[in-house]
């Protein structure tokens, strides 16, 4: 099997490198060609246009920013016509509605489509320990299980196309909500003059504790949000996707709308490309009148 990998950003690059390390023949495309240099050095074929990558491959993996990018790269007229007889595996974060619409377009072109979004960040992508959620038929899942195991040891079949995309959005809603809630409690403790480590000792002993709190603690205390595993702008994008989809199934989204406001404030404070733990500074800055 020859694989085309479209989208080699923060997550796409280490995922593509995993395939090369497994001696899988790879052709790669990225809208910013400079990001392809490490893959080319490792032996990947480089395509100057998506259709060239698609034509050269049996299977196309997408790790693109959003549905608009997928339509531009995969479903433009020239690329869409090359999908016949090929399988598309969509691994980015999009809504279930978008995933189903893209599936319909791929099938109409004579191709096959499955979704396989992942949970985890750059370290997990580098070590092949991502949680891989799959939306597909059982036979499709079995056919591509070995390929997906390069990214995570135990890919899970969640249901048909749309199911895995839904679970991914639900999980990213938790990322946004848990992090902002922890940041608010941390800022409150600091303002009350309480020793942070004593607070953390109590938190770690409780059922309230989540490992992500310790992962983000040092960044928040040090104000070091550079070299992100997941930038603020991407979490804001995923939060917007969740809100839109949750509204369609008539859920109250008041709480996540508050989180979205804090993420938006972090964006206005120039943390768009920094780690999303920068929400801590957005929360602390509210009293100082930096945002409304």
Helices and strands as residue ranges (DSSP letters): E 2-6, H 10-21, E 25-29, G 33-36, H 37-41, E 45-46, H 50-56, E 59-62, H 67-73, H 77-80, E 87-90, H 96-108, E 112-115, E 118-119, H 122-127, E 131-135, H 138-148, E 156-159, H 163-191, H 196-204, H 211-222, H 232-248, H 254-266, I 267-271, G 276-278, H 279-285
